Amino acid sequence: MKSIIFDIDGTLTDTKRVEDKCFMEAFETVFGIDIRQQDWADLKNVTDWGITEEIILREWNREPTLEEYERMIEVFVGILQRERNHDLSQFKEVKGAKDFFDNIRYETDWNIGIATGSWEKSALIKLDAIGINPKNIAFSNSDHYKSREEITKHTIKQIQEKNPVSDSEIIYLGDGAWDYRTCMNLGIHFIGIDILKDEKLSKMGAKTVFSDYTNREAIIEVMKGMS
């Protein structure tokens, strides 16, 4: 049985711009550090937990305290909610994403899951904005682990607790270079979502890339052929 796992930002939701803006504002508010010039691709773990840890280690030569993490989450989520209330157009779906997600969830017998580098509260704000509720499906995020690999493995574990699956039947949809590398490291299938149409994933070696979900039948056919 196929198991389909989705990233969120840039994969289900077109929220990378507002996500980055809010995260940077929160980081400066909590830590007094301007990270507007930071390239996420230069960091080891491109997750909310990982980014916060790595930058504070670099700047202050220590890990953030639990209280600092909690404050960062609180401020970040508050700013993200403020932006959603102010301008919902910043929280769009990737074209066709919700219908595609619902089709997999309700119209097939395939397993479905979400593995995101976001903290859970911020992930829920973005998913709710496009009408997706992750209740009762496999769902892991940066509250649980700081690395993409561990987050993805946690989602797979939740799926396997209900239905035994082999790696050859797992397909991950993501938009980032870190998503592609995670899938290569774990030995699972990858389908790229390239909403920017910059061909970054294809240049890295991704063999299957779509710009959105408007051609649902084509994506499903590709998935059926992955084994």
C-alpha positions as protocol buffer text, in pm:
chain_id: "A"
residue {
  index: 1
  type: MET
  ca { x: 0 y: 0 z: 0 }
}
residue {
  index: 2
  type: LYS
  ca { x: 131 y: 344 z: -94 }
}
residue {
  index: 3
  type: SER
  ca { x: 214 y: 593 z: 181 }
}
residue {
  index: 4
  type: ILE
  ca { x: 209 y: 957 z: 73 }
}
residue {
  index: 5
  type: ILE
  ca { x: 383 y: 1211 z: 298 }
}
residue {
  index: 6
  type: PHE
  ca { x: 359 y: 1587 z: 244 }
}
residue {
  index: 7
  type: ASP
  ca { x: 577 y: 1878 z: 350 }
}
residue {
  index: 8
  type: ILE
  ca { x: 380 y: 2199 z: 421 }
}
residue {
  index: 9
  type: ASP
  ca { x: 553 y: 2526 z: 319 }
}
residue {
  index: 10
  type: GLY
  ca { x: 593 y: 2542 z: -58 }
}
residue {
  index: 11
  type: THR
  ca { x: 430 y: 2200 z: -94 }
}
residue {
  index: 12
  type: LEU
  ca { x: 77 y: 2227 z: 44 }
}
residue {
  index: 13
  type: THR
  ca { x: 79 y: 2597 z: 131 }
}
residue {
  index: 14
  type: ASP
  ca { x: 229 y: 2887 z: -58 }
}
residue {
  index: 15
  type: THR
  ca { x: 354 y: 3044 z: 265 }
}
residue {
  index: 16
  type: LYS
  ca { x: 733 y: 3048 z: 248 }
}
residue {
  index: 17
  type: ARG
  ca { x: 753 y: 3427 z: 214 }
}
residue {
  index: 18
  type: VAL
  ca { x: 527 y: 3506 z: 511 }
}
residue {
  index: 19
  type: GLU
  ca { x: 679 y: 3220 z: 712 }
}
residue {
  index: 20
  type: ASP
  ca { x: 1031 y: 3355 z: 668 }
}
residue {
  index: 21
  type: LYS
  ca { x: 924 y: 3714 z: 737 }
}
residue {
  index: 22
  type: CYS
  ca { x: 751 y: 3620 z: 1063 }
}
residue {
  index: 23
  type: PHE
  ca { x: 1029 y: 3389 z: 1178 }
}
residue {
  index: 24
  type: MET
  ca { x: 1293 y: 3659 z: 1124 }
}
residue {
  index: 25
  type: GLU
  ca { x: 1086 y: 3919 z: 1308 }
}
residue {
  index: 26
  type: ALA
  ca { x: 1031 y: 3682 z: 1600 }
}
residue {
  index: 27
  type: PHE
  ca { x: 1399 y: 3589 z: 1614 }
}
residue {
  index: 28
  type: GLU
  ca { x: 1504 y: 3953 z: 1640 }
}
residue {
  index: 29
  type: THR
  ca { x: 1235 y: 4020 z: 1902 }
}
residue {
  index: 30
  type: VAL
  ca { x: 1336 y: 3726 z: 2122 }
}
residue {
  index: 31
  type: PHE
  ca { x: 1713 y: 3713 z: 2071 }
}
residue {
  index: 32
  type: GLY
  ca { x: 1799 y: 4058 z: 1935 }
}
residue {
  index: 33
  type: ILE
  ca { x: 1970 y: 3899 z: 1634 }
}
residue {
  index: 34
  type: ASP
  ca { x: 1899 y: 4011 z: 1277 }
}
residue {
  index: 35
  type: ILE
  ca { x: 1888 y: 3701 z: 1056 }
}
residue {
  index: 36
  type: ARG
  ca { x: 1742 y: 3861 z: 743 }
}
residue {
  index: 37
  type: GLN
  ca { x: 2056 y: 3775 z: 545 }
}
residue {
  index: 38
  type: GLN
  ca { x: 2063 y: 3413 z: 659 }
}
residue {
  index: 39
  type: ASP
  ca { x: 2040 y: 3154 z: 382 }
}
residue {
  index: 40
  type: TRP
  ca { x: 1860 y: 2849 z: 524 }
}
residue {
  index: 41
  type: ALA
  ca { x: 2048 y: 2625 z: 282 }
}
residue {
  index: 42
  type: ASP
  ca { x: 2371 y: 2704 z: 471 }
}
residue {
  index: 43
  type: LEU
  ca { x: 2235 y: 2544 z: 788 }
}
residue {
  index: 44
  type: LYS
  ca { x: 2251 y: 2177 z: 886 }
}
residue {
  index: 45
  type: ASN
  ca { x: 1891 y: 2133 z: 1002 }
}
residue {
  index: 46
  type: VAL
  ca { x: 1640 y: 2348 z: 816 }
}
residue {
  index: 47
  type: THR
  ca { x: 1364 y: 2318 z: 1075 }
}
residue {
  index: 48
  type: ASP
  ca { x: 1235 y: 2573 z: 1324 }
}
residue {
  index: 49
  type: TRP
  ca { x: 1411 y: 2393 z: 1607 }
}
residue {
  index: 50
  type: GLY
  ca { x: 1729 y: 2336 z: 1408 }
}
residue {
  index: 51
  type: ILE
  ca { x: 1756 y: 2693 z: 1276 }
}
residue {
  index: 52
  type: THR
  ca { x: 1707 y: 2839 z: 1623 }
}
residue {
  index: 53
  type: GLU
  ca { x: 1962 y: 2607 z: 1781 }
}
residue {
  index: 54
  type: GLU
  ca { x: 2229 y: 2650 z: 1515 }
}
residue {
  index: 55
  type: ILE
  ca { x: 2216 y: 3030 z: 1503 }
}
residue {
  index: 56
  type: ILE
  ca { x: 2225 y: 3068 z: 1882 }
}
residue {
  index: 57
  type: LEU
  ca { x: 2515 y: 2822 z: 1900 }
}
residue {
  index: 58
  type: ARG
  ca { x: 2699 y: 3026 z: 1639 }
}
residue {
  index: 59
  type: GLU
  ca { x: 2623 y: 3366 z: 1791 }
}
residue {
  index: 60
  type: TRP
  ca { x: 2632 y: 3289 z: 2165 }
}
residue {
  index: 61
  type: ASN
  ca { x: 2830 y: 2964 z: 2181 }
}
residue {
  index: 62
  type: ARG
  ca { x: 2553 y: 2785 z: 2367 }
}
residue {
  index: 63
  type: GLU
  ca { x: 2220 y: 2617 z: 2300 }
}
residue {
  index: 64
  type: PRO
  ca { x: 1895 y: 2806 z: 2362 }
}
residue {
  index: 65
  type: THR
  ca { x: 1729 y: 2737 z: 2696 }
}
residue {
  index: 66
  type: LEU
  ca { x: 1386 y: 2574 z: 2716 }
}
residue {
  index: 67
  type: GLU
  ca { x: 1242 y: 2910 z: 2817 }
}
residue {
  index: 68
  type: GLU
  ca { x: 1398 y: 3075 z: 2509 }
}
residue {
  index: 69
  type: TYR
  ca { x: 1252 y: 2809 z: 2280 }
}
residue {
  index: 70
  type: GLU
  ca { x: 911 y: 2853 z: 2437 }
}
residue {
  index: 71
  type: ARG
  ca { x: 933 y: 3229 z: 2403 }
}
residue {
  index: 72
  type: MET
  ca { x: 1043 y: 3200 z: 2039 }
}
residue {
  index: 73
  type: ILE
  ca { x: 749 y: 2974 z: 1958 }
}
residue {
  index: 74
  type: GLU
  ca { x: 506 y: 3203 z: 2140 }
}
residue {
  index: 75
  type: VAL
  ca { x: 626 y: 3519 z: 1964 }
}
residue {
  index: 76
  type: PHE
  ca { x: 657 y: 3355 z: 1622 }
}
residue {
  index: 77
  type: VAL
  ca { x: 309 y: 3202 z: 1635 }
}
residue {
  index: 78
  type: GLY
  ca { x: 165 y: 3534 z: 1752 }
}
residue {
  index: 79
  type: ILE
  ca { x: 323 y: 3720 z: 1461 }
}
residue {
  index: 80
  type: LEU
  ca { x: 212 y: 3452 z: 1214 }
}
residue {
  index: 81
  type: GLN
  ca { x: -147 y: 3472 z: 1342 }
}
residue {
  index: 82
  type: ARG
  ca { x: -131 y: 3852 z: 1321 }
}
residue {
  index: 83
  type: GLU
  ca { x: -30 y: 3831 z: 957 }
}
residue {
  index: 84
  type: ARG
  ca { x: -306 y: 3580 z: 883 }
}
residue {
  index: 85
  type: ASN
  ca { x: -563 y: 3809 z: 1042 }
}
residue {
  index: 86
  type: HIS
  ca { x: -423 y: 4108 z: 853 }
}
residue {
  index: 87
  type: ASP
  ca { x: -394 y: 3953 z: 506 }
}
residue {
  index: 88
  type: LEU
  ca { x: -518 y: 3600 z: 443 }
}
residue {
  index: 89
  type: SER
  ca { x: -386 y: 3613 z: 86 }
}
residue {
  index: 90
  type: GLN
  ca { x: -39 y: 3546 z: 231 }
}
residue {
  index: 91
  type: PHE
  ca { x: -165 y: 3197 z: 327 }
}
residue {
  index: 92
  type: LYS
  ca { x: -270 y: 3050 z: -5 }
}
residue {
  index: 93
  type: GLU
  ca { x: -263 y: 2686 z: -101 }
}
residue {
  index: 94
  type: VAL
  ca { x: -29 y: 2562 z: -369 }
}
residue {
  index: 95
  type: LYS
  ca { x: -265 y: 2541 z: -665 }
}
residue {
  index: 96
  type: GLY
  ca { x: -480 y: 2229 z: -635 }
}
residue {
  index: 97
  type: ALA
  ca { x: -313 y: 2114 z: -312 }
}
residue {
  index: 98
  type: LYS
  ca { x: -619 y: 2074 z: -90 }
}
residue {
  index: 99
  type: ASP
  ca { x: -820 y: 1884 z: -352 }
}
residue {
  index: 100
  type: PHE
  ca { x: -520 y: 1659 z: -418 }
}
residue {
  index: 101
  type: PHE
  ca { x: -464 y: 1601 z: -46 }
}
residue {
  index: 102
  type: ASP
  ca { x: -833 y: 1525 z: 11 }
}
residue {
  index: 103
  type: ASN
  ca { x: -839 y: 1290 z: -286 }
}
residue {
  index: 104
  type: ILE
  ca { x: -552 y: 1086 z: -140 }
}
residue {
  index: 105
  type: ARG
  ca { x: -706 y: 1100 z: 208 }
}
residue {
  index: 106
  type: TYR
  ca { x: -1067 y: 1016 z: 128 }
}
residue {
  index: 107
  type: GLU
  ca { x: -1078 y: 861 z: -220 }
}
residue {
  index: 108
  type: THR
  ca { x: -792 y: 610 z: -202 }
}
residue {
  index: 109
  type: ASP
  ca { x: -687 y: 340 z: 43 }
}
residue {
  index: 110
  type: TRP
  ca { x: -335 y: 484 z: 59 }
}
residue {
  index: 111
  type: ASN
  ca { x: -176 y: 600 z: 383 }
}
residue {
  index: 112
  type: ILE
  ca { x: -125 y: 973 z: 422 }
}
residue {
  index: 113
  type: GLY
  ca { x: 96 y: 1183 z: 647 }
}
residue {
  index: 114
  type: ILE
  ca { x: 254 y: 1523 z: 700 }
}
residue {
  index: 115
  type: ALA
  ca { x: 620 y: 1580 z: 791 }
}
residue {
  index: 116
  type: THR
  ca { x: 717 y: 1943 z: 834 }
}
residue {
  index: 117
  type: GLY
  ca { x: 1011 y: 2140 z: 969 }
}
residue {
  index: 118
  type: SER
  ca { x: 766 y: 2385 z: 1129 }
}
residue {
  index: 119
  type: TRP
  ca { x: 672 y: 2389 z: 1495 }
}
residue {
  index: 120
  type: GLU
  ca { x: 332 y: 2233 z: 1546 }
}
residue {
  index: 121
  type: LYS
  ca { x: 140 y: 2550 z: 1635 }
}
residue {
  index: 122
  type: SER
  ca { x: 265 y: 2738 z: 1329 }
}
residue {
  index: 123
  type: ALA
  ca { x: 203 y: 2434 z: 1107 }
}
residue {
  index: 124
  type: LEU
  ca { x: -159 y: 2419 z: 1224 }
}
residue {
  index: 125
  type: ILE
  ca { x: -215 y: 2788 z: 1144 }
}
residue {
  index: 126
  type: LYS
  ca { x: -97 y: 2735 z: 786 }
}
residue {
  index: 127
  type: LEU
  ca { x: -287 y: 2411 z: 734 }
}
residue {
  index: 128
  type: ASP
  ca { x: -606 y: 2560 z: 878 }
}
residue {
  index: 129
  type: ALA
  ca { x: -577 y: 2855 z: 639 }
}
residue {
  index: 130
  type: ILE
  ca { x: -622 y: 2618 z: 343 }
}
residue {
  index: 131
  type: GLY
  ca { x: -876 y: 2391 z: 510 }
}
residue {
  index: 132
  type: ILE
  ca { x: -661 y: 2091 z: 603 }
}
residue {
  index: 133
  type: ASN
  ca { x: -695 y: 1930 z: 945 }
}
residue {
  index: 134
  type: PRO
  ca { x: -420 y: 1676 z: 1028 }
}
residue {
  index: 135
  type: LYS
  ca { x: -627 y: 1511 z: 1302 }
}
residue {
  index: 136
  type: ASN
  ca { x: -616 y: 1131 z: 1285 }
}
residue {
  index: 137
  type: ILE
  ca { x: -332 y: 1116 z: 1031 }
}
residue {
  index: 138
  type: ALA
  ca { x: 41 y: 1065 z: 1076 }
}
residue {
  index: 139
  type: PHE
  ca { x: 186 y: 1407 z: 1158 }
}
residue {
  index: 140
  type: SER
  ca { x: 531 y: 1506 z: 1278 }
}
residue {
  index: 141
  type: ASN
  ca { x: 698 y: 1843 z: 1314 }
}
residue {
  index: 142
  type: SER
  ca { x: 976 y: 2037 z: 1481 }
}
residue {
  index: 143
  type: ASP
  ca { x: 819 y: 2002 z: 1825 }
}
residue {
  index: 144
  type: HIS
  ca { x: 937 y: 1640 z: 1812 }
}
residue {
  index: 145
  type: TYR
  ca { x: 1273 y: 1649 z: 1630 }
}
residue {
  index: 146
  type: LYS
  ca { x: 1517 y: 1901 z: 1491 }
}
residue {
  index: 147
  type: SER
  ca { x: 1627 y: 1712 z: 1179 }
}
residue {
  index: 148
  type: ARG
  ca { x: 1421 y: 1653 z: 866 }
}
residue {
  index: 149
  type: GLU
  ca { x: 1521 y: 1288 z: 865 }
}
residue {
  index: 150
  type: GLU
  ca { x: 1399 y: 1225 z: 1219 }
}
residue {
  index: 151
  type: ILE
  ca { x: 1074 y: 1415 z: 1153 }
}
residue {
  index: 152
  type: THR
  ca { x: 1010 y: 1208 z: 840 }
}
residue {
  index: 153
  type: LYS
  ca { x: 1099 y: 883 z: 1015 }
}
residue {
  index: 154
  type: HIS
  ca { x: 859 y: 974 z: 1296 }
}
residue {
  index: 155
  type: THR
  ca { x: 579 y: 1020 z: 1043 }
}
residue {
  index: 156
  type: ILE
  ca { x: 664 y: 687 z: 881 }
}
residue {
  index: 157
  type: LYS
  ca { x: 663 y: 519 z: 1223 }
}
residue {
  index: 158
  type: GLN
  ca { x: 313 y: 650 z: 1291 }
}
residue {
  index: 159
  type: ILE
  ca { x: 196 y: 510 z: 956 }
}
residue {
  index: 160
  type: GLN
  ca { x: 359 y: 175 z: 1023 }
}
residue {
  index: 161
  type: GLU
  ca { x: 189 y: 145 z: 1360 }
}
residue {
  index: 162
  type: LYS
  ca { x: -140 y: 118 z: 1168 }
}
residue {
  index: 163
  type: ASN
  ca { x: -29 y: -44 z: 843 }
}
residue {
  index: 164
  type: PRO
  ca { x: 300 y: -221 z: 771 }
}
residue {
  index: 165
  type: VAL
  ca { x: 470 y: -48 z: 477 }
}
residue {
  index: 166
  type: SER
  ca { x: 798 y: -94 z: 295 }
}
residue {
  index: 167
  type: ASP
  ca { x: 1031 y: 191 z: 200 }
}
residue {
  index: 168
  type: SER
  ca { x: 961 y: 119 z: -167 }
}
residue {
  index: 169
  type: GLU
  ca { x: 596 y: 221 z: -114 }
}
residue {
  index: 170
  type: ILE
  ca { x: 671 y: 554 z: 62 }
}
residue {
  index: 171
  type: ILE
  ca { x: 650 y: 873 z: -145 }
}
residue {
  index: 172
  type: TYR
  ca { x: 740 y: 1216 z: -7 }
}
residue {
  index: 173
  type: LEU
  ca { x: 629 y: 1540 z: -169 }
}
residue {
  index: 174
  type: GLY
  ca { x: 846 y: 1841 z: -93 }
}
residue {
  index: 175
  type: ASP
  ca { x: 983 y: 2163 z: -236 }
}
residue {
  index: 176
  type: GLY
  ca { x: 1320 y: 2209 z: -66 }
}
residue {
  index: 177
  type: ALA
  ca { x: 1669 y: 2083 z: -134 }
}
residue {
  index: 178
  type: TRP
  ca { x: 1663 y: 1948 z: 222 }
}
residue {
  index: 179
  type: ASP
  ca { x: 1347 y: 1750 z: 140 }
}
residue {
  index: 180
  type: TYR
  ca { x: 1517 y: 1587 z: -158 }
}
residue {
  index: 181
  type: ARG
  ca { x: 1832 y: 1505 z: 42 }
}
residue {
  index: 182
  type: THR
  ca { x: 1623 y: 1359 z: 325 }
}
residue {
  index: 183
  type: CYS
  ca { x: 1448 y: 1122 z: 84 }
}
residue {
  index: 184
  type: MET
  ca { x: 1776 y: 1016 z: -74 }
}
residue {
  index: 185
  type: ASN
  ca { x: 1923 y: 947 z: 270 }
}
residue {
  index: 186
  type: LEU
  ca { x: 1619 y: 748 z: 381 }
}
residue {
  index: 187
  type: GLY
  ca { x: 1585 y: 560 z: 55 }
}
residue {
  index: 188
  type: ILE
  ca { x: 1226 y: 666 z: -15 }
}
residue {
  index: 189
  type: HIS
  ca { x: 1066 y: 811 z: -328 }
}
residue {
  index: 190
  type: PHE
  ca { x: 1057 y: 1186 z: -385 }
}
residue {
  index: 191
  type: ILE
  ca { x: 825 y: 1404 z: -592 }
}
residue {
  index: 192
  type: GLY
  ca { x: 924 y: 1768 z: -614 }
}
residue {
  index: 193
  type: ILE
  ca { x: 683 y: 2060 z: -605 }
}
residue {
  index: 194
  type: ASP
  ca { x: 844 y: 2357 z: -779 }
}
residue {
  index: 195
  type: ILE
  ca { x: 607 y: 2651 z: -740 }
}
residue {
  index: 196
  type: LEU
  ca { x: 886 y: 2896 z: -822 }
}
residue {
  index: 197
  type: LYS
  ca { x: 966 y: 2704 z: -1141 }
}
residue {
  index: 198
  type: ASP
  ca { x: 1337 y: 2759 z: -1079 }
}
residue {
  index: 199
  type: GLU
  ca { x: 1428 y: 2397 z: -1161 }
}
residue {
  index: 200
  type: LYS
  ca { x: 1640 y: 2375 z: -845 }
}
residue {
  index: 201
  type: LEU
  ca { x: 1519 y: 2026 z: -762 }
}
residue {
  index: 202
  type: SER
  ca { x: 1566 y: 1897 z: -1115 }
}
residue {
  index: 203
  type: LYS
  ca { x: 1920 y: 2030 z: -1118 }
}
residue {
  index: 204
  type: MET
  ca { x: 1988 y: 1843 z: -794 }
}
residue {
  index: 205
  type: GLY
  ca { x: 1879 y: 1519 z: -958 }
}
residue {
  index: 206
  type: ALA
  ca { x: 1507 y: 1493 z: -878 }
}
residue {
  index: 207
  type: LYS
  ca { x: 1352 y: 1292 z: -1160 }
}
residue {
  index: 208
  type: THR
  ca { x: 988 y: 1382 z: -1096 }
}
residue {
  index: 209
  type: VAL
  ca { x: 891 y: 1745 z: -1041 }
}
residue {
  index: 210
  type: PHE
  ca { x: 555 y: 1923 z: -1081 }
}
residue {
  index: 211
  type: SER
  ca { x: 487 y: 2294 z: -1046 }
}
residue {
  index: 212
  type: ASP
  ca { x: 154 y: 2233 z: -865 }
}
residue {
  index: 213
  type: TYR
  ca { x: -132 y: 1981 z: -841 }
}
residue {
  index: 214
  type: THR
  ca { x: -348 y: 2091 z: -1132 }
}
residue {
  index: 215
  type: ASN
  ca { x: -267 y: 1775 z: -1326 }
}
residue {
  index: 216
  type: ARG
  ca { x: -382 y: 1542 z: -1051 }
}
residue {
  index: 217
  type: GLU
  ca { x: -419 y: 1240 z: -1276 }
}
residue {
  index: 218
  type: ALA
  ca { x: -59 y: 1267 z: -1396 }
}
residue {
  index: 219
  type: ILE
  ca { x: 77 y: 1281 z: -1041 }
}
residue {
  index: 220
  type: ILE
  ca { x: -136 y: 984 z: -934 }
}
residue {
  index: 221
  type: GLU
  ca { x: -12 y: 781 z: -1232 }
}
residue {
  index: 222
  type: VAL
  ca { x: 348 y: 859 z: -1142 }
}
residue {
  index: 223
  type: MET
  ca { x: 282 y: 752 z: -784 }
}
residue {
  index: 224
  type: LYS
  ca { x: 124 y: 428 z: -893 }
}
residue {
  index: 225
  type: GLY
  ca { x: 439 y: 347 z: -1089 }
}
residue {
  index: 226
  type: MET
  ca { x: 673 y: 404 z: -797 }
}
residue {
  index: 227
  type: SER
  ca { x: 775 y: 80 z: -631 }
}
